[in-house]
Amino acid sequence: QVQLVESGGGLVQAGGSLRLSCAASRLTFSIYSMGWFRQAPGKEREFVAGISWSGSYRNYADSVKGRFTISRDNAKNTLYLQMNGLKPDDTAVYYCVAARQARTLPNRSALGYDYWGQGTRVTVSS
């Protein structure tokens, strides 16, 4: 069974930075697009960023563009999300996801992903 394990969440002041990691196992990591979603208290789950299987294509939600960077290391089966300039509105549980089909571009819809991690909490204080 595919496992996605996130780490790196925590409490940070506004303007600070965090780097999330997602370790994947039992998945041919290098052929699947990956992504990050988040869900804030009382809000719908939303797309944050996606990256293609080779890393050559990336897409971002408008709300994080220019502040967050998604990357991956296929040799380590690990996905990353570098978050800079954090704002209180970024407070949420962040989920790592793996695409439903191999070699497809990252989808902004949650329906495009079959595998989800357990989430890591990010809290940004003002």
C-alpha positions in Angstrom: 0.0 0.0 0.0 1.3 3.5 -0.9 2.4 5.6 2.0 3.0 9.3 2.0 4.4 10.8 5.2 4.6 14.5 5.6 6.9 16.3 8.0 8.1 19.9 8.7 5.0 21.6 9.9 4.9 23.8 13.0 4.3 27.2 14.4 5.9 30.2 12.8 5.5 34.0 12.9 4.1 35.9 9.9 6.9 36.5 7.4 8.8 33.4 8.4 9.6 30.2 6.4 9.0 26.5 6.7 9.9 23.6 4.5 7.6 20.6 4.3 8.7 17.2 3.2 6.8 14.2 2.0 8.5 10.8 2.0 6.8 8.3 -0.4 7.0 4.5 -0.2 5.6 1.6 -2.2 5.1 4.0 -5.1 7.1 4.3 -8.3 7.7 7.9 -7.3 9.5 9.0 -10.5 6.6 8.4 -12.8 3.8 10.2 -10.9 3.0 13.9 -10.6 2.8 15.0 -7.0 1.2 17.9 -5.2 0.2 19.7 -2.0 -3.3 20.6 -0.8 -4.3 22.3 2.4 -7.4 22.7 4.5 -7.9 25.5 6.9 -10.3 25.2 9.8 -13.9 25.7 8.6 -12.8 25.9 4.9 -12.8 23.7 1.9 -9.7 21.8 0.9 -7.7 23.7 -1.7 -4.9 23.0 -4.2 -1.6 24.6 -3.3 1.0 23.4 -5.8 1.7 20.5 -8.2 4.8 19.2 -9.9 5.1 16.8 -12.8 6.9 13.4 -12.5 10.2 14.8 -14.0 9.9 18.1 -12.1 9.9 20.1 -15.4 6.3 21.4 -14.9 5.0 23.1 -11.8 1.8 24.9 -11.1 0.7 27.0 -8.1 -2.4 28.5 -6.5 -2.5 32.2 -7.1 -2.5 32.8 -3.3 0.9 31.2 -2.9 2.6 32.0 -6.2 5.9 33.8 -5.7 6.1 32.7 -2.0 6.0 28.9 -2.2 8.2 26.5 -4.2 7.4 22.9 -4.9 10.3 20.5 -5.7 11.1 16.8 -5.7 14.0 14.5 -5.4 13.2 11.3 -7.3 16.4 9.6 -6.1 15.1 10.0 -2.5 11.4 9.5 -3.3 10.7 12.8 -1.5 8.5 15.8 -2.3 9.1 19.3 -0.8 7.3 22.5 -0.3 9.4 25.6 0.6 7.1 28.2 2.1 8.5 31.7 2.5 6.7 34.9 3.5 4.1 33.0 5.4 0.9 34.7 6.3 -1.8 33.9 8.9 -4.0 32.9 6.0 -1.6 30.1 5.2 -2.6 28.4 8.5 -3.9 24.9 7.6 -3.2 21.2 7.6 -1.1 20.5 4.5 -1.5 17.2 2.6 0.9 15.5 0.2 -0.8 13.8 -2.7 0.2 11.4 -5.5 -1.5 11.5 -8.9 -4.1 8.9 -9.9 -2.4 8.1 -13.2 1.3 7.9 -14.1 2.8 10.5 -16.4 -0.1 13.0 -16.3 0.4 16.6 -15.5 -0.5 17.8 -12.0 -4.2 18.5 -11.5 -5.7 21.3 -9.5 -8.6 19.1 -8.5 -8.4 16.7 -5.6 -10.1 14.2 -7.9 -6.8 13.8 -9.8 -5.1 12.2 -6.8 -5.5 8.8 -5.4 -3.1 8.8 -2.5 -3.0 11.2 0.4 -0.8 11.6 3.4 -2.0 12.1 6.9 -1.2 15.8 6.9 1.1 18.2 8.8 -0.2 21.2 10.6 1.2 24.7 9.8 0.2 27.6 12.1 1.2 31.1 11.2 0.9 33.7 14.0 0.4 37.4 13.4 
